[in-house]
Amino acid sequence: MPRCLLYYITDRAAFSGDEPTRCLRLLEKIQEAARAGVDYIQLREKDLPTRDLESLARKAARIVAQLRTENRELRTALLINSRTDVALAVQADGIHLRSEDVSPEEVRLVWQHQYECGAGAPARANSPRNPLIAVSCHSPAEVAQAAAAHATFAVFAPVFEKKDAPPAGVAVLQKGCAANIPVLALGGITLTNARSCLEAGAAGIAAIRLFQDHNIAEVVQHLRLWA
């Protein structure tokens, strides 16, 4: 059976303390997630001004890069929410697109142009030529659209809960998983209900609280026992 893909989505606002403390806690959690072998980390701090987001993203990218240098088997990739410019500036591995965002094809065109023409030699040497592109999807039709646009994977939500949207449920998730693209389940995922998502055909699990509020190594161990 294929390896269960795991996707930690960050939310520094969930930490207590002032802004520097929350950012520090978040970077510690990113390091914990990478050490635990989480496949993808999405820096989702979309409320931050560009300069602050880029600074935080650069620190996160350095943490992930350093851990990959220390452990050549580590495959954790850093994605930046929606901001292709920031992802390129900090040499992240890719981008996470909202459902109403630009298309994966547009991201690839910008990325390739920057790679070939606009980034300096050091940036070209350290950045992936082909970005990882995740796309948020809320219906099987959107998953099919992401697959047709050659996204790397889709994140289907909400499966179980979201404050401002009704849950889709496992049956609709299963329909989305029929598309020719890996689909990760998001929205109210717990260690109790995660298995039902994997049994429905999800390639993995995406979450904020499941990772951020717990010992990530223990969560990873539990989830990968089922895959």
C-alpha positions as CSV (number, residue, x, y, z in Angstrom):
1,M,0.0,0.0,0.0
2,P,1.3,3.5,-0.8
3,R,2.8,5.6,1.9
4,C,0.2,7.8,3.7
5,L,1.0,11.4,2.8
6,L,1.0,13.9,5.7
7,Y,0.5,17.7,5.4
8,Y,0.9,20.1,8.3
9,I,-0.8,23.4,7.8
10,T,0.5,26.2,10.1
11,D,-1.4,28.6,12.3
12,R,0.7,30.7,14.5
13,A,-2.4,32.5,15.9
14,A,-3.3,29.4,17.8
15,F,-0.2,29.9,20.0
16,S,-0.3,32.1,23.1
17,G,2.0,35.1,23.6
18,D,3.1,38.1,21.6
19,E,3.9,38.0,17.9
20,P,7.6,37.1,18.3
21,T,6.7,34.3,20.7
22,R,4.1,32.9,18.4
23,C,6.5,32.9,15.4
24,L,9.2,31.2,17.5
25,R,6.7,28.5,18.6
26,L,5.6,28.0,15.0
27,L,9.2,27.6,13.8
28,E,9.8,25.0,16.6
29,K,6.7,23.2,15.4
30,I,7.9,23.3,11.8
31,Q,11.2,21.7,12.9
32,E,9.3,19.1,14.9
33,A,7.1,18.2,11.9
34,A,10.1,17.9,9.6
35,R,12.0,15.7,12.0
36,A,9.0,13.5,12.4
37,G,8.9,12.9,8.6
38,V,5.8,14.9,7.6
39,D,5.8,15.1,3.8
40,Y,4.6,18.6,3.3
41,I,4.4,21.8,5.5
42,Q,2.2,24.7,4.3
43,L,3.1,28.1,5.7
44,R,-0.4,29.5,5.8
45,E,0.1,32.8,7.7
46,K,-1.9,34.8,5.2
47,D,-2.6,37.7,7.5
48,L,1.1,38.7,7.7
49,P,2.4,41.7,5.6
50,T,4.6,40.6,2.8
51,R,7.9,41.5,4.4
52,D,7.0,39.7,7.6
53,L,5.7,36.7,5.7
54,E,8.9,36.5,3.7
55,S,11.0,36.8,6.8
56,L,9.1,33.9,8.5
57,A,9.1,31.8,5.4
58,R,12.9,32.3,4.9
59,K,13.5,31.0,8.5
60,A,11.2,28.1,7.9
61,A,12.9,27.2,4.6
62,R,16.3,27.3,6.4
63,I,15.1,24.9,9.0
64,V,13.8,22.4,6.5
65,A,16.9,22.7,4.3
66,Q,19.2,22.2,7.3
67,L,17.4,19.1,8.4
68,R,17.5,17.7,4.9
69,T,21.2,18.3,4.8
70,E,21.6,16.4,8.1
71,N,19.4,13.6,6.9
72,R,19.5,12.8,3.2
73,E,16.4,10.5,3.6
74,L,14.2,13.4,4.8
75,R,11.7,14.4,2.1
76,T,9.8,17.2,3.9
77,A,8.8,19.9,1.5
78,L,7.9,23.5,2.4
79,L,4.9,25.1,0.5
80,I,3.8,28.7,0.8
81,N,0.1,29.6,0.8
82,S,-0.9,31.4,-2.4
83,R,2.3,33.6,-2.7
84,T,4.4,32.4,-5.6
85,D,6.6,35.4,-5.2
86,V,7.4,34.6,-1.6
87,A,7.9,30.9,-2.4
88,L,10.5,31.9,-5.1
89,A,12.2,34.5,-2.9
90,V,12.8,32.0,-0.1
91,Q,13.5,29.0,-2.3
92,A,10.6,27.0,-1.0
93,D,9.6,23.8,-2.7
94,G,6.2,24.9,-4.0
95,I,2.9,26.7,-3.5
96,H,-0.5,25.9,-2.1
97,L,-3.3,27.5,-4.2
98,R,-6.8,28.4,-3.0
99,S,-9.7,27.0,-5.0
100,E,-10.3,30.5,-6.6
101,D,-6.6,31.2,-7.0
102,V,-4.5,31.3,-10.2
103,S,-4.1,28.0,-12.1
104,P,-1.2,25.6,-11.6
105,E,-0.2,26.3,-15.2
106,E,0.2,30.0,-14.4
107,V,2.3,29.2,-11.4
108,R,4.6,26.9,-13.4
109,L,5.1,29.6,-16.1
110,V,6.1,32.2,-13.5
111,W,8.3,29.7,-11.7
112,Q,10.0,28.5,-14.9
113,H,10.6,32.1,-16.0
114,Q,12.2,33.0,-12.7
115,Y,14.2,29.9,-12.7
116,E,15.6,30.5,-16.2
117,C,15.8,34.3,-16.3
118,G,15.2,36.1,-13.1
119,A,16.6,34.3,-10.1
120,G,20.5,34.5,-9.8
121,A,22.7,31.5,-10.0
122,P,22.6,30.6,-6.3
123,A,18.8,30.7,-6.3
124,R,18.6,28.5,-9.4
125,A,21.0,26.0,-7.8
126,N,18.9,25.7,-4.6
127,S,15.3,26.0,-5.9
128,P,13.4,23.1,-7.5
129,R,13.0,23.5,-11.2
130,N,9.4,22.2,-11.0
131,P,7.4,23.4,-8.0
132,L,5.1,21.2,-6.0
133,I,1.6,22.6,-6.4
134,A,-1.2,21.8,-4.0
135,V,-4.8,23.0,-4.7
136,S,-7.6,23.4,-2.2
137,C,-10.8,21.7,-3.5
138,H,-14.3,21.5,-2.1
139,S,-16.0,19.2,-4.5
140,P,-15.2,16.2,-6.8
141,A,-15.5,18.6,-9.8
142,E,-12.8,20.9,-8.4
143,V,-10.6,17.9,-7.8
144,A,-11.0,16.8,-11.4
145,Q,-10.1,20.4,-12.5
146,A,-7.0,20.3,-10.3
147,A,-6.0,17.0,-11.9
148,A,-6.6,18.4,-15.4
149,A,-4.4,21.4,-14.6
150,H,-1.6,19.0,-13.5
151,A,-1.5,20.0,-9.8
152,T,0.8,17.8,-7.7
153,F,-2.0,17.0,-5.3
154,A,-5.4,18.2,-4.1
155,V,-6.5,19.0,-0.6
156,F,-10.2,18.2,-0.2
157,A,-12.1,20.1,2.5
158,P,-14.0,20.2,4.7
159,V,-14.6,16.5,5.3
160,F,-15.9,16.7,8.9
161,E,-16.0,20.3,10.0
162,K,-15.3,23.9,9.3
163,K,-16.7,27.0,11.0
164,D,-18.2,28.6,7.9
165,A,-19.0,25.6,5.7
166,P,-21.1,22.4,5.9
167,P,-19.0,19.2,5.9
168,A,-18.8,17.3,2.7
169,G,-18.5,13.9,4.4
170,V,-16.6,10.8,3.6
171,A,-18.9,9.7,0.7
172,V,-18.2,12.9,-1.2
173,L,-14.5,12.6,-0.4
174,Q,-14.5,9.2,-1.9
175,K,-16.0,10.6,-5.2
176,G,-13.2,13.2,-5.2
177,C,-10.6,10.5,-4.7
178,A,-11.6,8.9,-8.0
179,A,-9.8,11.6,-9.9
180,N,-6.3,10.9,-11.3
181,I,-4.5,12.9,-8.6
182,P,-3.5,12.2,-5.0
183,V,-6.2,13.7,-2.7
184,L,-5.5,14.6,1.0
185,A,-8.4,14.9,3.4
186,L,-8.7,18.1,5.5
187,G,-11.3,19.5,8.0
188,G,-11.9,18.2,11.5
189,I,-9.5,15.2,11.0
190,T,-8.6,13.3,14.2
191,L,-6.9,10.1,15.0
192,T,-10.3,8.6,15.4
193,N,-11.8,9.5,12.0
194,A,-8.6,9.7,9.9
195,R,-8.8,6.0,9.0
196,S,-12.2,6.4,7.4
197,C,-10.7,9.0,5.0
198,L,-7.9,6.7,4.0
199,E,-10.3,3.8,3.5
200,A,-12.3,6.1,1.2
201,G,-9.3,6.5,-1.0
202,A,-7.5,9.6,0.4
203,A,-3.8,9.5,-0.3
204,G,-3.2,11.2,3.0
205,I,-4.2,13.6,5.7
206,A,-3.9,17.3,6.0
207,A,-4.5,19.1,9.3
208,I,-3.7,22.1,11.5
209,R,-4.7,21.1,15.0
210,L,-4.0,17.3,14.6
211,F,-0.3,18.2,14.2
212,Q,0.0,21.5,15.9
213,D,-1.8,20.6,19.2
214,H,-0.1,17.2,19.6
215,N,3.3,15.4,19.6
216,I,3.8,15.2,15.9
217,A,6.0,12.1,15.9
218,E,3.3,10.2,17.7
219,V,0.6,11.4,15.3
220,V,2.8,10.4,12.3
221,Q,3.4,7.0,13.8
222,H,-0.4,6.4,14.3
223,L,-1.4,7.5,10.9
224,R,1.3,5.6,9.1
225,L,0.3,2.4,10.9
226,W,-2.9,2.4,8.8
227,A,-1.3,2.9,5.4
